[in-house]
Amino acid sequence: MSSTNYNFLQESSAVPDTSNMRFGIVVSEWNNQITDKLLEGAIDTLTQHGVPESNITIGHVPGSFELVFGASQMAKFGYVDAIIAIGCVIRGDTPHFDYICEAVSQGIGQLNATCGKPVIFGLLTVNNMDQAIERTTGPLGNKGSEFAVTAIKMVDYAWKLEK
């Protein structure tokens, strides 16, 4: 479903208590005019839902390809319950877009299956800058906020299974 027709936050059920949750955010420096806005949306949403700023760890990596390693290291060494991997890949004239998107998708998927912590796929894969901007400041809001709510819900899900 296209994000121009659907807002996860409007359709989403209540957000669980976050007071004891810790989050890591790994953000790509590439296309930072977009990723910085996504990061801001994620942090704002986490704090609005009660996550203390001291419970949010932020790491920067050069590009989207490096999100997988950054997230794996944060899962291994960071004191976090979930990780949000934020990046933005904009289609160009070469197949580079396809390689990066596929590698990051597979890497994040593998981390979800093996690292023992939820890793949220916060990679925008868009055809042009207008689409990227639309997903940070458009009528349906900032996708960074959706990534944060997803992280909160996945931590809650994992914690319920531990009981």
C-alpha positions in Angstrom: 0.0 0.0 0.0 1.4 3.4 -0.9 2.3 5.7 1.9 0.4 8.4 0.1 -2.8 6.5 0.9 -2.1 5.2 4.4 -0.9 6.6 7.7 0.2 3.9 10.1 -0.1 6.2 13.1 -3.8 6.9 12.4 -4.6 3.2 12.1 -2.4 2.0 14.9 -3.6 0.8 18.3 -2.6 2.3 21.6 1.1 2.7 22.3 2.4 0.7 25.3 4.2 2.2 28.3 7.7 3.2 27.4 9.1 4.4 30.7 11.7 1.5 31.0 12.4 1.1 27.3 15.8 1.9 25.7 16.2 2.6 22.0 19.1 2.8 19.7 18.9 4.7 16.4 21.5 4.2 13.7 21.2 6.9 11.0 22.8 7.3 7.7 24.7 10.6 6.9 24.0 10.2 3.2 20.9 12.2 2.2 21.1 13.8 5.6 18.6 16.5 4.6 16.1 13.6 4.8 17.6 11.3 7.4 18.0 14.2 9.9 14.2 14.9 9.6 13.4 11.2 10.0 15.7 11.1 13.1 14.0 14.1 14.5 10.6 12.5 14.0 11.7 9.3 15.7 13.2 11.1 18.7 10.2 13.4 19.1 7.8 10.5 19.0 9.8 8.4 21.5 10.0 11.3 24.0 6.3 12.2 23.5 5.5 8.6 24.5 7.5 8.9 27.6 11.0 7.5 26.7 13.6 9.5 28.6 16.1 11.2 26.3 18.8 9.4 28.3 17.3 6.1 27.1 17.9 7.0 23.4 21.3 6.2 21.9 22.1 7.6 18.5 24.9 6.4 16.1 25.8 7.8 12.7 27.1 5.8 9.8 28.3 7.1 6.4 25.6 5.6 4.2 22.6 3.2 4.1 24.7 0.2 3.3 26.5 0.7 6.6 23.2 0.6 8.6 23.4 -3.2 8.9 26.8 -3.1 10.5 25.9 -0.1 12.7 22.7 -1.9 13.9 24.5 -5.1 14.5 27.1 -3.4 16.7 24.5 -1.5 18.6 22.6 -4.7 19.2 25.9 -6.3 20.4 27.4 -3.5 22.5 24.6 -1.0 23.1 22.3 -1.2 26.1 19.1 -1.0 24.0 15.9 -3.0 23.7 15.3 -2.2 20.0 17.2 -0.4 17.2 15.8 1.8 14.5 17.9 1.9 11.3 17.2 5.1 9.4 18.4 5.8 5.8 17.3 7.1 2.5 18.2 5.8 -0.9 17.0 7.8 -4.0 16.9 6.0 -7.4 19.5 7.3 -9.8 20.6 6.4 -13.3 22.6 3.2 -12.3 21.6 -0.1 -10.7 23.4 1.1 -7.5 20.0 1.9 -6.0 18.8 -1.8 -6.4 22.0 -3.2 -4.9 21.9 -1.0 -1.8 18.2 -1.5 -1.2 18.5 -5.3 -1.5 21.5 -5.5 0.7 20.1 -3.4 3.4 16.7 -5.2 3.3 18.4 -8.6 3.6 20.8 -7.4 6.2 18.1 -5.9 8.5 15.9 -9.0 7.9 18.8 -11.2 9.0 19.5 -9.1 12.1 15.8 -9.4 13.1 16.0 -13.2 12.9 19.3 -13.5 14.7 20.3 -10.7 17.0 17.6 -11.1 19.6 16.4 -7.5 19.4 13.9 -5.9 17.1 15.6 -3.9 14.3 13.2 -1.5 12.6 13.5 -1.1 8.9 13.6 2.7 8.5 15.0 2.9 5.0 13.2 5.1 2.6 13.5 3.8 -0.9 12.2 6.5 -3.3 12.4 7.5 -6.9 13.2 11.2 -6.3 13.8 13.8 -3.7 10.2 15.0 -3.8 9.0 11.6 -2.6 11.6 11.6 0.2 10.5 15.1 1.3 6.8 13.9 1.2 7.7 11.2 3.7 9.2 13.6 6.2 7.0 16.6 6.0 4.0 15.6 3.8 0.3 15.4 4.6 0.7 11.9 6.2 3.5 13.1 8.5 7.0 12.0 9.2 7.9 8.3 8.7 10.4 8.6 11.5 7.4 8.7 13.9 6.1 5.5 12.4 9.5 3.8 12.9 9.5 4.9 16.5 6.0 3.6 17.2 6.9 0.3 15.5 10.0 0.0 17.8 7.9 0.7 20.9 5.4 -2.0 19.9 8.1 -4.5 19.1 9.8 -4.1 22.4 6.4 -4.5 24.1 5.8 -7.6 22.0 9.2 -9.1 23.0 8.7 -8.3 26.7 5.3 -10.0 26.7 6.8 -13.2 25.3 9.4 -13.2 28.1 6.8 -13.4 30.8 
